[in-house]
Amino acid sequence: MGIEELNKIIAIKKMDLEECEQELNNRYYPSIVRIAMMNYIVVLQKQIEEYAKVD
């Protein structure tokens, strides 16, 4: 995987992370959905860190 591809993946994951965080903070969701979203946010953060290490 080239550096350009990694940068695109990181950018997309960062946008997804930002959107998820905004949704979580600006709307009401049932507890189970909030937990799932928070888990997804953690997964995205870890993936971004891992991709950044490769870069």
Backbone as a ProteinNet text record, in pm:
[ID]
protein_1_A
[PRIMARY]
MGIEELNKIIAIKKMDLEECEQELNNRYYPSIVRIAMMNYIVVLQKQIEEYAKVD
[TERTIARY]
85.1	0	89	59.8	139.9	101.1	186.6	164.5	37.5	11.9	-109.9	-234.6	-234.3	-348.8	-367.9	-257.7	-266.1	-321	-274.7	-323.3	-472.4	-520.2	-662.6	-743.5	-694.1	-762.7	-769.7	-659.1	-654.9	-752.6	-755.1	-845.3	-991.6	-1026.2	-1163.7	-1201.4	-1111.2	-1138.7	-1151.3	-1070.9	-1081.2	-1215	-1259.4	-1389.7	-1502.3	-1492.5	-1592.4	-1593.4	-1476.2	-1462.8	-1527.6	-1497.7	-1553	-1705.4	-1755.9	-1901.2	-1967.6	-1907.6	-1961.5	-1963.9	-1856.2	-1848.8	-1954.8	-1974	-2074.9	-2215.3	-2244.2	-2374.6	-2399.8	-2299.1	-2312.8	-2339	-2276.1	-2289.7	-2413	-2466.2	-2573.8	-2713	-2721.8	-2851.7	-2871.4	-2996.4	-3026.9	-3030.5	-2963.7	-2967.4	-2989.3	-3056.6	-3069.8	-2931.6	-2923.6	-2795.3	-2717.5	-2783.7	-2713.1	-2651.9	-2721.3	-2668.6	-2549.6	-2559.8	-2448.9	-2324.9	-2345	-2232.1	-2168.1	-2250.5	-2198	-2122	-2176.1	-2108.2	-1976	-1975.6	-1850.9	-1747.3	-1792.9	-1701.7	-1644	-1730	-1684.7	-1583.9	-1606.3	-1513.6	-1376.6	-1376.2	-1249.6	-1178.2	-1253.4	-1195.2	-1135.3	-1207.5	-1156	-1028	-1026.4	-907.6	-786.5	-807.4	-698	-650.2	-745.3	-707.4	-627.6	-669	-597.2	-455.8	-440.3	-307.2	-221.4	-279.4	-204.1	-161.4	-252.7	-218.2	-113.1	-122.2	-25.2	115.1	122.2	252.2	315	233.3	282	332.5	263.3	298.9	431.6
-117.8	0	123.2	214.6	334.8	441	541.2	649.5	726.8	748	819.7	745.5	613.6	532.7	540.6	532.3	541.7	676.6	782.1	916	929.9	870.5	874.7	797.6	681	599.9	675.4	734.9	811.4	928.6	999.2	1114.6	1071.6	961.8	912.1	870.2	800.4	757	876.2	979.3	1100	1169.7	1176.7	1237.5	1156.4	1025.1	937.1	954.1	962	981.1	1113.3	1218.8	1350.2	1350	1288.9	1283	1201.9	1091.5	1006.8	1082.2	1149.8	1224.9	1335.6	1405.1	1510.7	1454.2	1344.4	1281.4	1239.1	1180.9	1133.3	1249.1	1361.1	1475.8	1561.3	1556.1	1647.4	1585	1454.5	1389.7	1292.5	1263.7	1164.1	1025.7	932.1	792.5	705.4	592.3	499.1	451.9	408.8	370.4	270.9	168.1	64	120.5	214.7	277.5	366.6	439.1	524.7	440.1	326.4	236.9	186.7	146.6	99.3	209.6	331.2	443.5	475.7	473.2	500.2	392.6	267.5	159.1	180.7	220.3	246.7	361.4	464.1	576.9	529.4	443.2	389.6	308.4	227.2	145.8	236.3	340.2	433.3	501.1	544	609.9	516.5	389.9	292.4	268.2	259	237.6	355.4	476.9	595.2	593.6	560.5	551.8	447.6	331.7	224.7	265.8	324.4	370.2	481.2	567.1	675.7	620.5	510.1	448.3	393.8	338	280.4	391.1	504.7	619.7	671.6
0	0	0	-91.3	-103.8	-2.2	8.9	104.5	70.5	-57.4	-97.8	-52.1	-70.9	-29	122.4	195.9	342.3	385.9	321.7	356.1	327.6	218.3	186.3	290.3	328.7	429.8	561.7	602.4	727.4	721	609.4	593.7	603.8	540.3	544.1	686.1	753	890	984.8	963.2	1046.5	1024.5	899.6	870.7	935.4	924.6	984.6	1136.6	1195.2	1339.7	1382.1	1310	1342.4	1332.6	1226.5	1207.9	1319.4	1355.4	1462.7	1595.8	1626.6	1751.6	1755	1642.2	1636	1654.2	1588.5	1602.2	1746.8	1807.6	1945.3	2040.5	2016.9	2106.3	2078.5	1957.4	1919.6	1911	1925.8	1914.5	2029.4	2056	2157.8	2092.3	2156	2113.4	2236	2218.7	2331.8	2378.5	2501.3	2562.2	2478.3	2428.6	2353.1	2225.1	2162.4	2041.4	2077.3	2187.6	2232.3	2261.5	2325.7	2356.1	2227.2	2132.1	2003.1	1931.3	1934.2	1868.3	1937.3	2070	2142.4	2112.5	2102.3	2067	1927.3	1833.5	1696.8	1693.6	1774.3	1783	1831.3	1932.2	1984.8	1876.7	1804	1696.7	1589	1550.2	1449.7	1497.9	1623.1	1677.6	1673.4	1709.1	1706.2	1563.2	1469.4	1330.3	1276.9	1310	1264.9	1320.8	1447.9	1508.1	1437.2	1408.8	1341.9	1200.8	1125.5	990.9	995	1094.4	1106.6	1135.9	1209.9	1239	1111.9	1023	898	807.8	811.2	727.8	775.6
[MASK]
+++++++++++++++++++++++++++++++++++++++++++++++++++++++

